[in-house]
């Protein structure tokens, strides 16, 4: 087994076994984990407290039954899966769970939490251009910090926050480099591998993830770049799961050369910048810089233009919109984006993503026809 294969295997194992990652961390440090609900939360606080931030993004292919009691059928599958898992006690070992509430379903779920872990809820301001919005978010972050300190029995110092901010910024920068390297080496980093590298960062200390991805990048760049005889796409949406869906991309030689997935590149898009003000203020300012996300209000609707630019820059053949079923914010963005794609002559395909689905024949047929059309 080559070193590249070994690193990818390690990251895939972490991505597929978050409970083991949490248990290993607790055995190593004596501290537990804090759940991070989609989509954006001040993970640096959890890291600064010495706890392991654990992403909560549902499950792949799990049948929904108990969640139907608490959520309507039109709630997105991520929230359905999360509710199902919490009803089964899957999150009871978490020391706390942090909720941002950018959509109606997340607001409801934060109020209907059935697990035993205490819940910390905060709100991102949507009129983000105002200094008052920054100050509001600082206040929200102060409340999160106070609640975490009380729940975890620790003190989160500014020095610890500054250290965590630096670690997270480095991880985001390394992952942005990984995106570019993966685009150049689709034979090595296929759709499944690419997703695993991103997903593993949800369940690892970022400094450990950074070290592995740095080594992975170095090993890959030592290889010669080979011509790609398949198609290249830019993917946008909330997430692109389960792995059976990504297998279809590999089967038809569709390389993902860039993405705008909330679970993936939206997490690494914006750094916490240096400057005046304490760490909480600068963390709040980062929200003001978030762009191209359906859950961060943008009256100018720049997401479509951003995706068109990504398509041109990467030489992609098309854009694939991974539409999370029943996700209102994503559905509201799509008509605007589609019109812009058509005006620029950019080919696009919308596929529906539902984590509960176990049959992918319809998507397979649509992707096959799309590739043949390209």
C-alpha positions as CSV (number, residue, x, y, z in Angstrom):
1,X,0.0,0.0,0.0
2,X,1.4,3.4,-1.0
3,X,1.6,6.3,1.5
4,X,-1.3,8.1,-0.4
5,X,-3.5,5.0,-0.1
6,X,-2.6,4.7,3.6
7,X,-3.5,8.3,4.4
8,X,-6.7,8.1,2.4
9,X,-7.6,4.8,4.2
10,X,-7.0,6.4,7.6
11,X,-9.2,9.4,6.7
12,X,-11.9,7.2,5.3
13,X,-11.9,5.2,8.5
14,X,-12.3,8.3,10.6
15,X,-15.1,9.6,8.3
16,X,-17.0,6.3,8.6
17,X,-16.5,5.8,12.4
18,X,-17.1,9.1,14.3
19,X,-18.0,7.2,17.5
20,X,-14.6,5.5,17.5
21,X,-12.9,8.8,16.9
22,X,-14.7,10.3,19.9
23,X,-14.0,7.4,22.1
24,X,-10.3,7.4,21.1
25,X,-10.1,11.1,21.9
26,X,-11.7,10.6,25.3
27,X,-9.3,7.8,26.1
28,X,-6.3,9.9,25.1
29,X,-7.2,13.2,26.8
30,X,-9.9,12.4,29.4
31,X,-12.1,15.0,27.8
32,X,-15.2,14.4,25.6
33,X,-16.7,15.9,22.5
34,X,-19.1,18.7,21.7
35,X,-21.6,18.2,18.8
36,X,-21.6,20.8,16.1
37,X,-24.9,21.1,14.2
38,X,-25.0,22.5,10.6
39,X,-24.0,24.8,9.3
40,X,-21.7,27.3,11.0
41,X,-20.7,27.4,14.6
42,X,-17.7,28.8,16.5
43,X,-15.8,25.5,16.7
44,X,-12.7,27.3,17.8
45,X,-14.3,27.7,21.2
46,X,-14.8,24.0,21.6
47,X,-11.2,23.4,20.5
48,X,-9.9,26.1,22.9
49,X,-11.8,24.3,25.7
50,X,-9.8,21.2,25.0
51,X,-12.8,19.2,23.7
52,X,-13.3,17.6,20.3
53,X,-15.8,19.3,18.0
54,X,-17.9,16.6,16.3
55,X,-19.9,17.5,13.2
56,X,-23.5,16.3,13.2
57,X,-24.8,15.9,9.6
58,X,-27.2,13.0,9.8
59,X,-26.5,9.5,8.5
60,X,-26.3,7.6,5.3
61,X,-29.2,5.4,4.3
62,X,-30.8,5.1,7.7
63,X,-34.5,4.4,7.7
64,X,-36.6,7.0,9.5
65,X,-39.3,6.0,11.9
66,X,-39.1,7.7,15.4
67,X,-38.3,11.1,13.9
68,X,-41.7,11.3,12.2
69,X,-43.3,11.9,15.6
70,X,-41.5,15.1,16.0
71,X,-40.8,16.5,12.6
72,X,-43.0,16.9,9.5
73,X,-42.4,14.8,6.5
74,X,-41.2,17.8,4.6
75,X,-38.2,18.5,7.0
76,X,-34.9,17.9,5.2
77,X,-33.4,14.5,5.5
78,X,-30.4,15.8,7.5
79,X,-32.7,16.9,10.3
80,X,-34.8,13.7,10.0
81,X,-31.7,11.6,10.4
82,X,-30.4,13.7,13.3
83,X,-33.7,13.4,15.1
84,X,-33.8,9.7,14.5
85,X,-30.3,9.2,15.9
86,X,-31.0,11.4,19.0
87,X,-34.1,9.4,19.7
88,X,-31.9,6.3,19.7
89,X,-29.4,8.0,22.1
90,X,-26.6,8.3,19.6
91,X,-25.6,11.7,20.8
92,X,-26.0,11.1,24.6
93,X,-22.2,10.8,25.0
94,X,-21.7,14.3,23.8
95,X,-20.8,16.8,26.5
96,X,-23.0,19.5,24.7
97,X,-24.5,20.3,21.3
98,X,-24.1,23.7,19.6
99,X,-26.9,24.9,17.3
100,X,-26.8,27.7,14.9
101,X,-30.3,28.3,13.6
102,X,-30.2,29.8,10.1
103,X,-33.3,27.9,8.9
104,X,-36.7,27.1,10.2
105,X,-36.1,23.4,10.6
106,X,-32.9,24.0,12.7
107,X,-34.9,26.4,14.9
108,X,-37.5,23.7,15.5
109,X,-35.0,20.9,16.1
110,X,-33.1,23.0,18.7
111,X,-36.3,23.2,20.6
112,X,-37.2,19.5,20.2
113,X,-33.9,18.0,21.2
114,X,-34.5,14.5,22.7
115,X,-31.0,13.7,23.6
116,X,-29.6,14.1,27.1
117,X,-26.7,16.4,26.1
118,X,-27.3,20.1,27.0
119,X,-28.1,22.3,24.0
120,X,-26.4,25.7,23.3
121,X,-28.3,27.8,20.7
122,X,-27.2,31.0,19.1
123,X,-28.3,33.1,16.1
124,X,-26.3,34.6,13.2
125,X,-27.5,38.0,12.2
126,X,-28.6,38.1,8.6
127,X,-28.2,41.9,8.0
128,X,-24.5,41.2,8.0
129,X,-23.2,44.5,6.6
130,X,-23.9,46.5,9.7
131,X,-21.4,47.0,12.6
132,X,-24.4,46.5,14.9
133,X,-24.7,43.0,13.4
134,X,-21.1,42.3,14.4
135,X,-21.7,43.5,17.9
136,X,-24.8,41.3,18.1
137,X,-22.9,38.2,17.1
138,X,-20.2,39.0,19.6
139,X,-22.9,39.0,22.3
140,X,-24.2,35.7,21.0
141,X,-20.7,34.2,21.0
142,X,-20.1,35.5,24.5
143,X,-23.3,33.7,25.6
144,X,-22.1,30.5,23.9
145,X,-18.7,30.8,25.6
146,X,-20.3,31.3,29.0
147,X,-22.6,28.4,28.6
148,X,-19.8,26.1,27.4
149,X,-17.6,27.1,30.3
150,X,-20.4,26.3,32.7
151,X,-21.3,23.0,31.0
152,X,-17.8,21.7,30.5
153,X,-16.3,23.1,33.8
154,X,-13.5,24.9,32.0
155,X,-12.3,28.5,31.4
156,X,-11.8,29.5,27.7
157,X,-9.1,32.1,27.7
158,X,-8.4,34.6,25.0
159,X,-4.9,33.1,24.5
160,X,-6.5,29.6,24.0
161,X,-8.9,31.1,21.5
162,X,-6.1,32.8,19.5
163,X,-4.2,29.5,19.3
164,X,-7.3,27.7,18.1
165,X,-8.1,30.4,15.5
166,X,-4.6,30.0,14.1
167,X,-5.0,26.2,14.0
168,X,-8.3,26.5,12.2
169,X,-7.1,29.1,9.7
170,X,-4.2,26.8,8.8
171,X,-6.5,23.9,8.3
172,X,-8.8,25.9,6.1
173,X,-5.8,27.1,4.0
174,X,-4.5,23.5,3.6
175,X,-7.9,22.3,2.6
176,X,-8.2,25.0,0.0
177,X,-4.9,23.8,-1.4
178,X,-6.2,20.2,-1.3
179,X,-9.2,21.3,-3.5
180,X,-6.8,22.5,-6.2
181,X,-4.5,19.5,-6.0
182,X,-7.5,17.1,-6.1
183,X,-8.7,18.9,-9.3
184,X,-5.3,18.2,-10.9
185,X,-5.2,14.6,-9.9
186,X,-8.7,13.2,-10.4
187,X,-7.2,9.7,-11.0
188,X,-5.9,9.7,-7.4
189,X,-8.6,11.8,-5.6
190,X,-11.9,10.5,-7.0
191,X,-15.3,11.7,-5.7
192,X,-15.3,9.2,-2.8
193,X,-11.8,10.0,-1.7
194,X,-12.4,13.7,-1.9
195,X,-15.4,13.6,0.2
196,X,-13.7,11.4,2.9
197,X,-10.9,14.0,3.3
198,X,-13.5,16.7,3.9
199,X,-15.7,14.6,6.1
200,X,-12.9,13.3,8.3
201,X,-12.1,16.9,9.4
202,X,-15.4,17.0,11.2
203,X,-14.3,14.2,13.6
204,X,-10.6,15.1,14.2
205,X,-8.6,17.7,15.9
206,X,-7.9,20.2,13.1
207,X,-4.1,20.1,13.8
208,X,-4.0,16.4,13.3
209,X,-6.2,16.6,10.2
210,X,-3.9,19.4,8.8
211,X,-0.8,17.3,9.3
212,X,-2.3,14.3,7.4
213,X,-3.6,16.4,4.5
214,X,-0.3,18.3,4.2
215,X,1.5,14.9,3.8
216,X,-1.2,13.7,1.4
217,X,-0.8,16.8,-0.8
218,X,3.0,16.4,-0.8
219,X,2.8,12.8,-1.8
220,X,0.3,13.5,-4.6
221,X,2.2,16.4,-6.0
222,X,5.3,14.2,-6.3
223,X,3.3,12.3,-8.9
224,X,3.2,13.3,-12.6
225,X,-0.1,15.0,-13.7
226,X,-2.0,12.7,-16.0
227,X,-4.5,13.8,-18.7
228,X,-8.1,13.2,-17.7
229,X,-10.4,11.6,-20.3
230,X,-13.6,12.0,-18.3
231,X,-15.7,15.0,-17.5
232,X,-15.1,17.7,-14.9
233,X,-17.8,19.4,-12.8
234,X,-18.3,21.9,-10.1
235,X,-20.8,20.8,-7.4
236,X,-23.0,23.0,-5.3
237,X,-25.5,22.2,-2.5
238,X,-25.7,21.3,1.1
239,X,-24.0,17.9,0.9
240,X,-23.3,15.1,-1.6
241,X,-24.0,11.9,0.2
242,X,-24.3,8.9,0.6
243,X,-21.1,7.3,-0.8
244,X,-23.3,5.2,-3.2
245,X,-24.1,8.5,-5.0
246,X,-20.4,9.4,-5.2
247,X,-19.7,5.9,-6.7
248,X,-21.9,6.9,-9.6
249,X,-19.6,9.9,-10.3
250,X,-16.7,7.6,-10.3
251,X,-18.4,5.0,-12.5
252,X,-19.0,7.6,-15.2
253,X,-15.6,9.3,-14.8
254,X,-17.0,12.6,-13.4
255,X,-14.3,14.4,-11.6
256,X,-15.3,17.0,-9.0
257,X,-12.8,19.8,-9.5
258,X,-14.4,22.3,-7.1
259,X,-17.4,22.6,-4.9
260,X,-19.7,24.9,-3.0
261,X,-21.1,22.3,-0.6
262,X,-22.1,23.4,2.8
263,X,-20.6,20.3,4.3
264,X,-17.3,20.8,2.5
265,X,-15.9,24.0,0.9
266,X,-18.2,26.4,2.6
267,X,-16.6,25.4,5.8
268,X,-13.1,26.5,4.6
269,X,-14.1,29.5,2.6
270,X,-13.5,32.3,5.2
271,X,-10.7,32.7,7.7
272,X,-10.8,34.6,11.0
273,X,-8.5,37.5,10.1
274,X,-6.0,39.3,12.2
275,X,-6.8,42.9,13.2
276,X,-8.2,45.0,16.0
277,X,-10.6,43.6,18.5
278,X,-10.5,40.5,20.6
279,X,-10.9,36.9,19.2
280,X,-14.7,36.9,19.6
281,X,-15.1,40.1,17.6
282,X,-12.8,38.8,14.8
283,X,-14.7,35.5,14.7
284,X,-17.9,37.5,14.4
285,X,-16.4,39.6,11.5
286,X,-15.7,36.4,9.6
287,X,-19.5,35.9,9.3
288,X,-19.7,39.2,7.5
289,X,-17.3,37.9,4.9
290,X,-19.2,34.7,4.2
291,X,-20.5,34.7,0.6
292,X,-22.2,32.4,-1.8
293,X,-24.3,30.5,0.8
294,X,-28.0,30.1,0.7
295,X,-28.1,30.4,4.5
296,X,-26.2,33.7,4.6
297,X,-28.5,36.4,3.3
298,X,-27.2,37.9,0.0
299,X,-29.6,40.4,-1.5
300,X,-27.3,40.6,-4.6
301,X,-27.5,36.9,-5.2
302,X,-23.9,36.4,-6.1
303,X,-23.8,32.6,-5.8
304,X,-24.5,31.9,-9.4
305,X,-21.8,34.2,-10.6
306,X,-19.4,32.6,-8.1
307,X,-20.1,29.2,-9.5
308,X,-19.8,30.4,-13.1
309,X,-16.3,31.8,-12.2
310,X,-15.3,28.5,-10.6
311,X,-16.4,26.7,-13.7
312,X,-14.3,28.9,-15.9
313,X,-11.3,28.9,-13.6
314,X,-11.2,25.1,-13.3
315,X,-12.1,24.4,-17.0
316,X,-15.1,22.3,-15.8
317,X,-17.6,21.0,-18.3
318,X,-20.7,21.7,-16.2
319,X,-22.2,22.5,-12.8
320,X,-24.1,19.8,-10.8
321,X,-26.6,21.2,-8.3
322,X,-27.0,18.7,-5.4
323,X,-30.5,19.8,-4.2
324,X,-31.2,18.7,-0.6
325,X,-34.8,17.6,-0.6
326,X,-37.1,20.0,1.2
327,X,-34.3,22.6,1.8
328,X,-36.1,25.9,1.2
329,X,-33.1,28.2,1.2
330,X,-31.4,26.1,-1.5
331,X,-34.6,25.9,-3.5
332,X,-35.0,29.6,-3.4
333,X,-31.5,30.1,-4.8
334,X,-31.8,27.6,-7.7
335,X,-34.1,29.6,-10.1
336,X,-31.7,32.6,-10.0
337,X,-28.7,30.4,-10.5
338,X,-30.2,28.4,-13.3
339,X,-31.1,31.5,-15.2
340,X,-27.6,32.8,-14.9
341,X,-26.1,29.4,-16.0
342,X,-28.4,29.5,-19.1
343,X,-27.5,33.1,-20.0
344,X,-23.7,32.2,-19.9
345,X,-24.1,28.9,-21.7
346,X,-23.0,26.9,-18.8
347,X,-24.4,23.3,-18.7
348,X,-26.0,22.3,-15.5
349,X,-27.8,19.4,-13.9
350,X,-29.9,19.3,-10.7
351,X,-30.1,16.1,-8.8
352,X,-32.1,15.6,-5.6
353,X,-30.2,14.4,-2.5
354,X,-32.0,12.5,0.3
355,X,-30.0,10.7,2.9
356,X,-32.7,8.1,3.5
357,X,-32.8,6.9,-0.1
358,X,-31.2,3.6,-0.8
359,X,-31.9,3.3,-4.5
360,X,-30.0,5.5,-7.0
361,X,-31.0,4.2,-10.3
362,X,-32.9,7.4,-11.4
363,X,-29.9,9.6,-10.5
364,X,-27.6,7.1,-12.2
365,X,-29.6,7.3,-15.4
366,X,-29.7,11.1,-15.3
367,X,-26.0,11.4,-14.7
368,X,-25.2,8.9,-17.5
369,X,-27.4,10.9,-19.9
370,X,-25.9,14.2,-18.8
371,X,-22.3,12.9,-19.4
372,X,-23.3,11.6,-22.9
373,X,-24.8,15.0,-23.6
374,X,-21.6,16.8,-22.6
